[in-house]
């Protein structure tokens, strides 16, 4: 079936549709040996030889949707020139798999991975307003006026930033603050809080749309449930439901991964593999802590 090359490349996991357009404009895409730069050009993978940087594009055998609780110190990219541990070291090897967006190396929390480029674009684009919820430990306790400033918006350098919701969920000499926002500007949460006088010492992303960190320790991953995939595709989430329940929970200190592995239940994934620092572990799609067993180990890619 003839389809636009952007759609073919996105579905094969090479990039989002916008990213595919950039690949074409850069002359990195060929069809039957001819460089294709014209956006909207169509192809049929059953008949045409489509390549990106010389690598043949193949239709994915199955679409995979994972959520990983990224530990602090792990890089959220496919590879790292400094040879640091990446999120790809903590999940099974799946053709075309890539992380949706990024978390700073010092931030822990949820990150989605998929080989579905169209899904990745929908989840990451601000216009679909998929909410992200963060718990930040800050210096001193923000007052009501400060929280209102965050909701109204703050100009930080050349960027105007605002949160959808802000609340203090634990207060002592320092505080834990919960922020909900649907954009993803560079270091947005840290820059926002520092701009209103509250520096951040710890930061966790605890929810993306209907997907929460409940049942996932740092270093664990699981397959998304069908209703979670559909919820992410729908976009904007109501204040009630999973996020509302999450907002009422207090943050807790969580143990680091113990090094034991549990086999993933989803048939689309392969056995997890050990890495240099954190050991990947799979959890059941329901979000409950899985029954664990010792698994054979093999070295990570880096």
HUZI-V790188 format. One record per residue. N is the residue number from 1. RES is the residue in one small letter. PSI is psi in degrees with one decimal (NA if undefined). Layout:
N/RES/PSI  N/RES/PSI
//
This chain:
1/x/129.7  2/x/131.0  3/x/160.4  4/x/142.3  5/x/-36.0  6/x/-42.3  7/x/-40.2  8/x/-46.4  9/x/-38.3  10/x/-45.2  11/x/-29.5  12/x/-4.5  13/x/13.5  14/x/-32.1  15/x/179.2  16/x/174.3  17/x/-39.2  18/x/-40.6  19/x/-35.4  20/x/-38.4  21/x/-40.8  22/x/-40.2  23/x/-41.3  24/x/-45.7  25/x/-27.9  26/x/-0.9  27/x/26.0  28/x/-0.3  29/x/133.1  30/x/151.0  31/x/116.2  32/x/41.6  33/x/-6.6  34/x/132.1  35/x/132.1  36/x/117.2  37/x/-13.5  38/x/116.8  39/x/139.0  40/x/-6.8  41/x/139.9  42/x/158.0  43/x/164.3  44/x/113.7  45/x/-20.4  46/x/-21.5  47/x/-32.7  48/x/148.7  49/x/100.5  50/x/132.4  51/x/149.7  52/x/118.7  53/x/35.8  54/x/-6.3  55/x/124.4  56/x/137.5  57/x/126.8  58/x/145.1  59/x/134.1  60/x/140.5  61/x/-36.3  62/x/145.8  63/x/136.9  64/x/137.1  65/x/113.2  66/x/155.2  67/x/133.2  68/x/137.8  69/x/95.6  70/x/126.7  71/x/158.3  72/x/139.0  73/x/-6.5  74/x/137.1  75/x/134.7  76/x/54.7  77/x/169.6  78/x/-36.4  79/x/164.2  80/x/124.5  81/x/-21.5  82/x/4.5  83/x/31.0  84/x/161.9  85/x/136.3  86/x/168.3  87/x/-26.5  88/x/-21.5  89/x/-12.7  90/x/1.3  91/x/164.8  92/x/159.0  93/x/115.8  94/x/130.0  95/x/128.9  96/x/3.1  97/x/138.7  98/x/155.3  99/x/145.2  100/x/110.3  101/x/-168.6  102/x/154.3  103/x/141.7  104/x/151.1  105/x/-28.9  106/x/-3.6  107/x/139.2  108/x/165.6  109/x/-166.2  110/x/137.5  111/x/136.5  112/x/146.4  113/x/141.2  114/x/167.5  115/x/18.4  116/x/99.5  117/x/-37.2  118/x/-40.2  119/x/-43.2  120/x/-41.5  121/x/-40.1  122/x/-41.8  123/x/-36.5  124/x/-17.9  125/x/131.2  126/x/-27.8  127/x/-20.7  128/x/-7.0  129/x/46.2  130/x/117.1  131/x/142.7  132/x/134.4  133/x/129.8  134/x/143.6  135/x/123.2  136/x/130.7  137/x/121.4  138/x/158.3  139/x/124.9  140/x/163.8  141/x/120.8  142/x/139.7  143/x/176.8  144/x/-37.3  145/x/-39.8  146/x/-42.5  147/x/-38.4  148/x/-36.6  149/x/-40.9  150/x/-38.3  151/x/-39.4  152/x/-33.5  153/x/147.1  154/x/135.9  155/x/120.8  156/x/109.9  157/x/-119.3  158/x/0.2  159/x/137.6  160/x/123.2  161/x/144.5  162/x/156.9  163/x/156.9  164/x/-40.5  165/x/150.0  166/x/135.7  167/x/150.8  168/x/126.0  169/x/-11.1  170/x/126.5  171/x/131.1  172/x/-140.8  173/x/-41.4  174/x/179.5  175/x/157.0  176/x/127.2  177/x/139.2  178/x/125.5  179/x/136.9  180/x/127.9  181/x/163.0  182/x/3.9  183/x/171.8  184/x/49.5  185/x/159.5  186/x/121.1  187/x/38.1  188/x/-46.6  189/x/-47.4  190/x/-42.6  191/x/-39.6  192/x/-49.8  193/x/-37.9  194/x/-32.9  195/x/-25.4  196/x/13.7  197/x/21.1  198/x/96.3  199/x/149.2  200/x/129.1  201/x/-26.0  202/x/145.4  203/x/131.2  204/x/138.9  205/x/117.7  206/x/-8.3  207/x/145.9  208/x/108.4  209/x/-130.0  210/x/-2.6  211/x/123.4  212/x/168.9  213/x/3.0  214/x/124.6  215/x/-3.4  216/x/112.1  217/x/160.7  218/x/130.5  219/x/-10.6  220/x/153.2  221/x/164.7  222/x/164.5  223/x/143.4  224/x/142.9  225/x/153.8  226/x/-39.3  227/x/-28.3  228/x/-41.6  229/x/-45.0  230/x/-39.6  231/x/-39.1  232/x/-36.4  233/x/-34.4  234/x/-34.3  235/x/-123.7  236/x/129.8  237/x/140.5  238/x/161.7  239/x/-23.0  240/x/-169.9  241/x/-144.8  242/x/-42.7  243/x/-35.9  244/x/-42.3  245/x/-39.1  246/x/-37.4  247/x/-25.0  248/x/-5.5  249/x/140.8  250/x/145.8  251/x/151.5  252/x/156.0  253/x/135.3  254/x/139.1  255/x/153.8  256/x/161.3  257/x/138.9  258/x/-12.9  259/x/-7.9  260/x/151.3  261/x/155.7  262/x/134.7  263/x/138.2  264/x/144.5  265/x/-22.8  266/x/128.2  267/x/-11.1  268/x/-11.0  269/x/155.2  270/x/178.7  271/x/139.7  272/x/160.9  273/x/151.6  274/x/151.7  275/x/178.0  276/x/-38.3  277/x/-57.8  278/x/139.3  279/x/125.2  280/x/141.8  281/x/140.7  282/x/145.2  283/x/158.7  284/x/155.8  285/x/-18.5  286/x/-13.1  287/x/-6.5  288/x/154.0  289/x/124.8  290/x/156.1  291/x/129.3  292/x/152.4  293/x/155.6  294/x/135.3  295/x/152.4  296/x/148.8  297/x/154.4  298/x/154.2  299/x/149.3  300/x/176.5  301/x/-26.1  302/x/NA
//
